[in-house]
Amino acid sequence: MRPRKLGRPASSASANWAIARDAASFASDITTGSPRSPPSRSATLSGIDALIFTGGIGENSRLIRTRICERLGWMGIDLDQTRNAANERMVSSDLARTTVLVIPTNEELVIARVARAVIGLKAAA
């Protein structure tokens, strides 16, 4: 089976720009209360069961987790600063109504799996 053609790849600079633009847009949505933001969506759903941080920034930046969670107290989120500083798996306080977790991910593996699917290769056994 031959892989599908995907067209000409974008230059590295334009691909990096697209990623940065998307990240900035997402960060702006979270902090400004855009209708697409997690706080806006959770209000529609009458709350959330858990807030999960993952990926490079979510896993490794206690400052980003703190800044995001500070604005979400109305959702029952209460960050335990000691747990957060230690990058523990659960960083919410014992009194929080909403659990806050830090879940490691292998982003490279996820990207590789998606790339294989896009070009039509079967997943490795």
N, C-alpha and C positions, 0 to 999 in steps of 0.2 A: 504494500500500500504506500503510495507516494504522499508526502505531506502537502497540505494546502499551501498555496502562495498567499503571503500576507501583505504584499505590497512593499514599497520601499520603507525601511525603518527610519524613524525620526532621528535627527542628529542628537548626539549626547547632550548638547547644550539645551536644545528645545525640549527634550524629554525631562531633563532636570528642572527646567523652568516650569513645565506642566505639573510636576510633582510638588514643587515648592508652592505654586499657585493654589493647588488643591488643598495642601496642608494649611496654608494661610486662610483660605476660605473656611475650612472646617473649624479652625481655631476661632475665627471671627464669629462664626455661627454660635459656638458654645458660649462665648462671652457676651454677645449682644442680644441673645434671645431670639434669634431668627426662628421662624416657624418650623424649620428643618432641624433645629437644635435638639439635643437630648432633653433638656428641661421642658421645652415646648411640647415635645412628643409625650413625655411622661405625664404632663398635666392632662393631656387628652386621654391617656390610659389610666388615670387616677393613681399614678405612682409607678414605681418599679420595684422588683424584687432584689436586684443587685446592680451595682455599678462595677464594671470590670475594666481595669487598665491592662493593656497588653502592648506588644511591640516595643521598639527601642525606647521611646520617650515614656510610655506608660509603665514599662518595667523598671526603668532606671532613673526617672526624675521625680524625686520626692517633692521638689518645689512645684512642678506642674500639677501633681496629684493634689497637693495642698491648695493651690490656687483654684483649681476646678471645684474641689469639694467645699471650700469656704463659701461658695456661692450657692450651694445646693442643700443647705441645712433644712430648708422648707420641705425637702423630699425625704427627710429622715436620715440624712447622711451626716455622720459625725466621725471624723477621722481621728484615730489614735496616733498622735505624733510620734510616740516611741516606736510603735509598730511600723509606721510609715518610714521613719528614719532608718530602720533596720531592713527595709525592703521585704518585710514578711509577706506571706501569701495573703492573709487577711489583715487589712489595715484599718478597718472600721473599729470603733470603740464597742465595748460589750453592750452599751446602752443604745446604740444606733438602731433605728427601725429598718434601715436599708444596709445590707452587707456590701462592703467595698473590698474587692479582691484585686490582687496583682497576679496575673497569669502569664507565665513565660510562653513565648511562641517561637517557632523556627520560621521566621519570615522567608528566608531563602528557600526552604522546602515548599512552602505554600506557593511561592512564585513559580518554582520549577514545575509543580504539579499543574498549575493553571496553564503554563506555557506548553507543557506536553499535551494537555487537552485541546488547546487552541490549534496546534499543528496536527492533531489527529493521532497522536501516539497513545498506545495503551499504557495504563499505569503499570509501574513495576510491581512484581509480585511480592 
